[in-house]
């Protein structure tokens, strides 16, 4: 782990587009500003962990019985598995 000392207004640059700036220091709290490319999510650790836990729970709640009750997918028109139209 890299440990740095920064003063208010000083920045830390990560890669080609992530910038962290010390905005304010009040006692034991530090306010940081983070600039990152669009599409790159930035989360607080506790929120990230909550999302990861929800995703894990969602994937384990699927039961084989539940999957067996899902309807069979219908073949798309014109696909190799669809039946040819009836002729009269």
GUPA-678817 format. One record per atom (N, C-alpha, C, O): atom name; x, y, z; residue number from 0. Coordinates in steps of 0.2 Angstrom, whole numbers, plus 5000, padded with zeros to 4 digits. Each point is the difference from the previous one (the first is absolute). Example, Ala and Ser with C-alpha at 12.3 -4.5 7.8 and 13.67 -1.06 7.14 Angstrom:
BEGIN
  name     u     v     w  resi
     N  5066  4972  5039     0
    CA  4996  5006  5000     0
     C  5004  5006  5000     0
     O  5005  4999  5003     0
     N  4993  5006  4993     1
    CA  5004  5006  5001     1
     C  4996  5005  5003     1
     O  5003  5006  5001     1
This chain:
BEGIN
  name     u     v     w  resi
     N  5004  4994  5000     0
    CA  4996  5006  5000     0
     C  5004  5006  5000     0
     O  5005  5000  5004     0
     N  4994  5005  4992     1
    CA  5003  5006  5000     1
     C  4997  5005  5004     1
     O  4994  5001  5000     1
     N  5010  5002  5005     2
    CA  4997  5005  5004     2
     C  5003  5007  4999     2
     O  5006  5000  4999     2
     N  4990  5005  5000     3
    CA  5002  5006  4998     3
     C  4998  5006  5005     3
     O  4995  4999  5003     3
     N  5008  5006  4997     4
    CA  4998  5006  5004     4
     C  4999  5005  4995     4
     O  5004  5002  4996     4
     N  4990  5001  5005     5
    CA  4997  5005  4996     5
     C  4997  5006  5004     5
     O  4998  4999  5005     5
     N  5003  5007  4992     6
    CA  4997  5006  5003     6
     C  4994  5002  4996     6
     O  4999  4998  4995     6
     N  4996  5006  5008     7
    CA  4994  5003  4997     7
     C  5002  5002  4993     7
     O  5005  5004  4999     7
     N  4992  4994  4996     8
    CA  5001  5002  4993     8
     C  5005  4996  4996     8
     O  5000  5001  4994     8
     N  5004  4995  5009     9
    CA  5004  4996  4997     9
     C  4997  4994  4997     9
     O  4995  4997  5003     9
     N  5008  5000  4992    10
    CA  4996  4995  4996    10
     C  5004  4993  5000    10
     O  5007  5000  5001    10
     N  4990  4995  4997    11
    CA  5003  4993  4999    11
     C  4997  4998  4993    11
     O  4994  5000  4999    11
     N  5010  4998  4997    12
    CA  4998  4998  4993    12
     C  5001  4992  4999    12
     O  5005  4998  5002    12
     N  4990  4999  4996    13
    CA  5000  4993  4999    13
     C  4999  4998  4993    13
     O  4994  5002  4997    13
     N  5011  4995  4999    14
    CA  4999  4999  4993    14
     C  4999  5006  4996    14
     O  5003  5005  5001    14
     N  4993  4994  4994    15
    CA  4999  5006  4995    15
     C  4993  5003  5001    15
     O  4997  5003  4995    15
     N  5000  4997  5010    16
    CA  4994  5004  5001    16
     C  4997  5000  5007    16
     O  4994  5003  5000    16
     N  5009  4995  5005    17
    CA  4997  5000  5006    17
     C  5004  5005  5004    17
     O  5006  4999  5001    17
     N  4991  5006  5002    18
    CA  5003  5005  5004    18
     C  4997  5000  5007    18
     O  4993  5001  5000    18
     N  5010  4999  5005    19
    CA  4998  5001  5007    19
     C  5003  5006  5003    19
     O  5006  5001  5000    19
     N  4990  5004  5002    20
    CA  5002  5006  5003    20
     C  4998  5000  5007    20
     O  4994  4999  5002    20
     N  5010  5004  5003    21
    CA  4998  5001  5007    21
     C  4996  5006  5000    21
     O  5003  5006  4999    21
     N  4991  4994  5003    22
    CA  4996  5006  5000    22
     C  4999  5004  5006    22
     O  5000  5006  5001    22
     N  5000  4990  5005    23
    CA  4999  5003  5006    23
     C  5003  4995  5006    23
     O  4999  4994  4999    23
     N  5003  5008  5006    24
    CA  5002  4996  5006    24
     C  4997  5003  5006    24
     O  5001  5006  5002    24
     N  4995  4990  5002    25
    CA  4997  5003  5006    25
     C  5001  4994  5005    25
     O  4997  4995  5000    25
     N  5008  5007  5005    26
    CA  5001  4995  5005    26
     C  5003  4993  4997    26
     O  5005  5000  4997    26
     N  4991  4995  5004    27
    CA  5002  4993  4997    27
     C  4996  4999  4994    27
     O  5001  4994  4997    27
     N  4996  5010  5000    28
    CA  4996  4999  4993    28
     C  5004  5004  4995    28
     O  5002  5005  5001    28
     N  4998  4991  4993    29
    CA  5003  5003  4994    29
     C  4995  5000  4995    29
     O  4997  4995  4998    29
     N  5002  5011  4998    30
    CA  4995  5000  4995    30
     C  5004  4999  4993    30
     O  5005  5004  4999    30
     N  4994  4991  4997    31
    CA  5003  4999  4994    31
     C  4996  5002  4994    31
     O  4994  4999  5000    31
     N  5009  5004  4995    32
    CA  4996  5000  4993    32
     C  5003  4995  4996    32
     O  5006  5000  4999    32
     N  4990  4997  4997    33
    CA  5002  4995  4995    33
     C  4998  5001  4993    33
     O  4994  5001  4999    33
     N  5010  5000  4996    34
    CA  4998  5000  4993    34
     C  5002  4994  4997    34
     O  5006  4998  5000    34
     N  4990  4999  4996    35
    CA  5001  4994  4997    35
     C  4996  5000  4993    35
     O  4996  5003  4999    35
     N  5007  4993  4996    36
    CA  4997  5000  4994    36
     C  4992  4997  5000    36
     O  4998  4997  5005    36
     N  4998  5006  4991    37
    CA  4993  4998  5000    37
     C  5000  4992  4999    37
     O  5004  4998  4996    37
     N  4991  4999  5007    38
    CA  5000  4993  4999    38
     C  5004  4996  5005    38
     O  4999  4994  5001    38
     N  5005  5009  5003    39
    CA  5004  4997  5005    39
     C  4997  5002  5007    39
     O  5001  5005  5002    39
     N  4996  4990  5000    40
    CA  4996  5001  5007    40
     C  5005  5001  5005    40
     O  5005  4997  5001    40
     N  4993  5008  5004    41
    CA  5004  5001  5006    41
     C  4995  4999  5006    41
     O  4995  5003  5000    41
     N  5007  4992  5004    42
    CA  4996  4999  5006    42
     C  5004  5001  5007    42
     O  5006  4999  5000    42
     N  4990  5002  5005    43
    CA  5003  4999  5007    43
     C  5000  4993  5001    43
     O  4996  4996  4997    43
     N  5009  5002  5007    44
    CA  5001  4993  5001    44
     C  4994  4996  5003    44
     O  4998  4995  4998    44
     N  4998  5008  5007    45
    CA  4994  4997  5003    45
     C  4995  4999  4994    45
     O  4996  4995  5001    45
     N  5003  5010  4995    46
    CA  4995  5000  4995    46
     C  5002  4994  4995    46
     O  4996  4996  4997    46
     N  5010  5004  5001    47
    CA  5003  4995  4995    47
     C  4998  4993  5003    47
     O  4998  4995  4997    47
     N  5004  5004  5010    48
    CA  4999  4994  5003    48
     C  4992  4998  5000    48
     O  4999  4994  4999    48
     N  4997  5011  5002    49
    CA  4993  4998  5000    49
     C  4998  4998  4993    49
     O  4996  4995  5000    49
     N  5006  5008  4995    50
    CA  4998  4998  4993    50
     C  5003  4993  4999    50
     O  4996  4996  4997    50
     N  5010  5002  5005    51
    CA  5003  4994  4999    51
     C  4996  4994  5003    51
     O  4999  4995  4998    51
     N  4999  5007  5009    52
    CA  4996  4995  5004    52
     C  4993  4999  4996    52
     O  4998  4994  5000    52
     N  4999  5011  4998    53
    CA  4993  4999  4996    53
     C  5001  4996  4994    53
     O  4996  4996  4999    53
     N  5009  5005  4997    54
    CA  5002  4996  4994    54
     C  5001  4993  5002    54
     O  4997  4996  4997    54
     N  5007  5003  5008    55
    CA  5001  4993  5002    55
     C  4994  4996  5002    55
     O  4998  4995  4999    55
     N  4998  5009  5005    56
    CA  4993  4997  5003    56
     C  4996  4999  4994    56
     O  4996  4994  5000    56
     N  5003  5010  4995    57
    CA  4996  4999  4994    57
     C  5002  4994  4996    57
     O  4995  4997  4998    57
     N  5011  5002  5002    58
    CA  5002  4994  4996    58
     C  4999  4993  5004    58
     O  5000  4995  4996    58
     N  5000  5005  5010    59
    CA  4999  4994  5004    59
     C  4993  4999  5002    59
     O  4999  4994  5002    59
     N  4997  5010  4997    60
    CA  4993  4999  5001    60
     C  4996  4996  4995    60
     O  4994  4999  5000    60
     N  5009  5000  4994    61
    CA  4997  4997  4994    61
     C  5001  4992  5002    61
     O  5005  4997  5001    61
     N  4989  5000  4999    62
    CA  5000  4993  5002    62
     C  4998  4996  4993    62
     O  4998  5003  4995    62
     N  5004  4991  5005    63
    CA  4999  4995  4994    63
     C  4993  5000  4999    63
     O  4997  5000  4994    63
     N  4999  4999  5011    64
    CA  4992  5000  4999    64
     C  4998  5006  4997    64
     O  4995  5000  4996    64
     N  5007  5006  5006    65
    CA  4998  5006  4997    65
     C  5002  5001  4993    65
     O  4996  5002  4995    65
     N  5010  4995  5003    66
    CA  5002  5000  4993    66
     C  4996  4995  4996    66
     O  4998  5002  4994    66
     N  5000  4993  5009    67
    CA  4996  4995  4996    67
     C  4993  5002  4999    67
     O  4996  4998  4995    67
     N  5001  5007  5009    68
    CA  4994  5003  4999    68
     C  5000  5006  4994    68
     O  4994  5002  4998    68
     N  5012  5000  5000    69
    CA  5000  5005  4995    69
     C  4997  4997  4993    69
     O  5001  4994  4999    69
     N  4996  5010  4997    70
    CA  4997  4997  4994    70
     C  5006  4999  4995    70
     O  5005  5004  5000    70
     N  4994  4992  4995    71
    CA  5005  4998  4995    71
     C  5000  5006  4996    71
     O  4995  5003  4998    71
     N  5011  4999  4999    72
    CA  5000  5006  4996    72
     C  4997  4998  4993    72
     O  5001  4994  4998    72
     N  4996  5010  4999    73
    CA  4997  4999  4993    73
     C  5005  5002  4995    73
     O  5004  5004  5001    73
     N  4996  4992  4994    74
    CA  5005  5001  4994    74
     C  4998  5006  4996    74
     O  4994  5001  4999    74
     N  5011  5003  4999    75
    CA  4999  5006  4997    75
     C  4998  4998  4993    75
     O  5002  4995  4997    75
     N  4993  5009  4999    76
    CA  4998  4998  4994    76
     C  5006  5000  4995    76
     O  5004  5005  5000    76
     N  4996  4990  4996    77
    CA  5006  5000  4995    77
     C  5006  4997  5003    77
     O  5005  4999  4996    77
     N  4995  4999  5010    78
    CA  5006  4996  5003    78
     C  5000  4993  4997    78
     O  4995  4997  4998    78
     N  5010  5000  5003    79
    CA  5001  4993  4998    79
     C  4996  4995  5004    79
     O  4998  4995  4997    79
     N  5000  5007  5009    80
    CA  4996  4995  5004    80
     C  4993  5001  4999    80
     O  4996  4997  5003    80
     N  5002  5009  4994    81
    CA  4992  5001  4999    81
     C  4998  4995  4995    81
     O  5003  4998  4995    81
     N  4990  5000  5006    82
    CA  4997  4996  4995    82
     C  4998  5004  4994    82
     O  4998  5005  5000    82
     N  5002  4991  4994    83
    CA  4998  5004  4994    83
     C  4992  5001  5000    83
     O  4997  4996  5003    83
     N  5001  5009  4994    84
    CA  4993  5001  5000    84
     C  4996  4995  4996    84
     O  5002  4997  4996    84
     N  4992  5001  5007    85
    CA  4996  4995  4997    85
     C  4997  5002  4993    85
     O  4998  5006  4999    85
     N  5002  4990  4996    86
    CA  4997  5002  4994    86
     C  4993  4996  4999    86
     O  5000  4994  5002    86
     N  4995  5009  4995    87
    CA  4994  4996  4999    87
     C  4999  4998  4993    87
     O  4995  4998  4998    87
